[in-house]
Amino acid sequence: MTATKNRKNYQADFKAKVALEAVKGRLTINEISKQFGVHPN
């Protein structure tokens, strides 16, 4: 039997901030995920 997990839903503005950081290319994915408190996948 598997445990159910609650998925976090992020607002569009938060997603845009994270995507903008990724596109800038100054930080690695791991650095961005730590900065925003999300999983790198």
N, CA and C of each residue as an Amber inpcrd file, in Angstrom:
protein
   123
   0.8450000  -1.1670000   0.0000000   0.0000000   0.0000000   0.0000000
   0.8990000   1.2430000   0.0000000   0.5640000   2.2130000  -0.8040000
   1.3590000   3.4360000  -0.8760000   0.6530000   4.5730000  -0.1550000
   1.4420000   5.4220000   0.4170000   0.8810000   6.5840000   1.1120000
   0.5270000   7.6590000   0.0950000  -0.5340000   8.3610000   0.3520000
  -0.8980000   9.4610000  -0.5380000  -0.0590000  10.6760000  -0.1960000
   0.3320000  11.4060000  -1.2020000   1.1440000  12.5970000  -1.0060000
   0.3730000  13.8110000  -1.5000000   0.4850000  14.8780000  -0.7480000
  -0.1440000  16.1250000  -1.1650000   0.8180000  16.8820000  -2.0510000
   0.3570000  17.2720000  -3.2160000   1.1880000  18.0450000  -4.1380000
   0.9810000  19.5250000  -3.8890000   2.0640000  20.2650000  -3.9920000
   2.0140000  21.7140000  -3.8050000   1.6450000  22.3610000  -5.1270000
   0.6790000  23.2540000  -5.0980000   0.3080000  24.0280000  -6.2800000
   0.9180000  25.4100000  -6.1600000   1.6340000  25.8320000  -7.1900000
   2.3050000  27.1190000  -7.1740000   1.5580000  28.1170000  -8.0510000
   1.5250000  29.3670000  -7.6090000   0.8870000  30.4350000  -8.3650000
   1.7060000  30.7500000  -9.6160000   1.0580000  31.3030000 -10.6160000
   1.7050000  31.6210000 -11.8880000   2.8510000  32.6110000 -11.7140000
   2.6990000  33.5850000 -10.8260000   3.7760000  34.5670000 -10.6430000
   5.0200000  33.9320000 -10.0300000   4.8300000  32.9600000  -9.1330000
   5.9690000  32.2460000  -8.5530000   6.6860000  31.4320000  -9.6280000
   5.9120000  30.7400000 -10.4560000   6.4970000  29.9470000 -11.5430000
   7.2730000  30.8330000 -12.5030000   6.7460000  32.0180000 -12.7710000
   7.4180000  32.9490000 -13.6770000   8.7510000  33.4060000 -13.1010000
   8.7970000  33.6860000 -11.7950000  10.0490000  34.0950000 -11.1550000
  11.1020000  32.9980000 -11.2640000  10.6980000  31.7650000 -10.9900000
  11.6300000  30.6380000 -11.0490000  12.1060000  30.4290000 -12.4850000
  11.1940000  30.4820000 -13.4410000  11.5520000  30.3000000 -14.8490000
  12.4920000  31.3970000 -15.3240000  12.2490000  32.6240000 -14.9130000
  13.1050000  33.7400000 -15.3000000  14.5270000  33.5420000 -14.7850000
  14.6600000  33.0840000 -13.5570000  15.9900000  32.8010000 -13.0100000
  16.6840000  31.7090000 -13.8180000  15.9390000  30.6830000 -14.2150000
  16.5220000  29.5890000 -14.9860000  16.9910000  30.0730000 -16.3520000
  16.2090000  30.9300000 -16.9910000  16.5450000  31.4330000 -18.3260000
  17.7680000  32.3450000 -18.2780000  17.9260000  33.0840000 -17.1930000
  19.0880000  33.9680000 -17.0630000  20.3940000  33.1900000 -17.1430000
  20.3920000  31.9550000 -16.6470000  21.5610000  31.0950000 -16.7610000
  22.6920000  31.3890000 -15.7920000  22.4690000  32.2480000 -14.8030000
  23.5310000  32.5750000 -13.8480000  23.6580000  31.5360000 -12.7470000
  22.5740000  30.8470000 -12.4280000  22.5670000  29.8620000 -11.3520000
  22.2760000  28.4760000 -11.9140000  22.7520000  27.4470000 -11.2080000
  22.4210000  26.0790000 -11.6000000  20.9960000  25.7660000 -11.1370000
  20.4460000  24.6840000 -11.6420000  19.1030000  24.2640000 -11.2430000
  19.0630000  23.9980000  -9.7390000  20.1130000  23.3740000  -9.2120000
  20.1590000  23.1060000  -7.7720000  20.1760000  24.3930000  -6.9600000
  20.9120000  25.3820000  -7.4070000  20.9590000  26.6620000  -6.6990000
  19.6000000  27.3590000  -6.7310000  18.9480000  27.3140000  -7.8820000
  17.6210000  27.9290000  -8.0140000  16.6140000  27.2190000  -7.1110000
  16.6480000  25.8950000  -7.0960000  15.6960000  25.1490000  -6.2730000
  15.8980000  25.4420000  -4.7890000  17.1460000  25.5780000  -4.3540000
  17.4050000  25.9280000  -2.9510000  16.9220000  27.3420000  -2.6470000
  17.1580000  28.2550000  -3.5640000  16.7640000  29.6570000  -3.3770000
  15.2510000  29.7900000  -3.2040000  14.4930000  29.0170000  -3.9870000
  13.0390000  29.1300000  -3.9610000  12.3580000  28.0530000  -3.1120000
  13.1500000  27.1460000  -2.5420000  12.5850000  26.1270000  -1.6650000
  11.7480000  25.0860000  -2.3680000  12.1750000  24.7020000  -3.5690000
  11.4540000  23.6790000  -4.3300000  12.4030000  22.5410000  -4.6880000
  11.8490000  21.4170000  -5.1130000  12.6490000  20.2720000  -5.5290000
  13.1750000  20.5200000  -6.9360000  14.4140000  20.1270000  -7.2410000
  14.9900000  20.4110000  -8.5590000  14.3350000  19.6660000  -9.7250000
  13.5230000  18.6710000  -9.4510000  12.8510000  17.9820000 -10.5570000
  11.6800000  18.7940000 -10.9660000
